[in-house]
């Protein structure tokens, strides 16, 4: 009888594994979070705001693994190909799961299917920035300068396929000017390119440039959303300054390799959502220039599908395609 029960339990163990994980043996080792940008970028900073709370609640260290390049797609592919054991995650963003599915023609993986949602973290506007000592003081002056100096009409981005890339393309389209895209490996290097005069402007996530704008090293000419940002209310929108039909924002969240049990996704997602509801953490996110925007796994998946539908026609209209 004992032998028969042992055989039956052994045969059932693979089927029961997700249930066992969900009941307490997960997590029993460090959790790795792959980020698609450089250290010091938005994904890195937002994750670090949650790191201590997640470590306390889950009882395991958090390992941050930067894999910058290709607008976050390099990091996304690393995570998508990782074992679905509940110990590797990807901090995703609009580039990988909103714009990327329409922008890249030969992806080796499907972002929505191979990296489903765990939790949405935050949303934020992009801001058009130029060097702080530039004589340009408005969006229209910038457009005129680009027309008169086509060799200098370039913009940096956090990488091909990011919202900062497509926002720059869209800005050129809406203003009827030719602008040259210069991709970098993350938000921080893209902003540094503007600071160093390597590129004329960038339309990047507002939090990354906020301190430099306040310190006068960078100048914010306009925010990319239809409404002014609560964290930069003094900066007018691009639409207010005559850029028609321009409404671009960034967002970030946590995804997991396909096959990670839903029970684990829900557990980690609940911890992220709870952390963002903490007043201290939420204020840190706002001080950074973002807005807490928590969603659990199922709702986050639905949100990302809607974003792909929104961005597909914009990508097509822009003519931007990446092999």
Secondary structure, 3 states (H helix, E strand, C coil): CHHHHHHHHHHHHHHHHHHHHHHHHCCCCCEEEEECCCCCCHHHHHHHHHHHHHHHHHCCCEEEEECCCHHHHHHHHHHHCCCCCCCEEEEEEHHHHHHHHHHECCCCCCHHHHEEEEEEEEEEEEEEEEECCCCCCCHHHHHHHHHHCHHHCEEEECCCCCHHHHHHHHHHHHHCCCCEEEECCCHHHHHHHHHCCCCCEEEEEHHHHHHHHHCCCEEEEEECCCCCCCCCCCCCECHHHCCCCCCCEEEEEEEEECCCCHHHHHHHHHHHHHHHCCHHHHHHHHHHCCEEEEECHHHHHHHHHHHHHHHHHHHHHHCCCEC
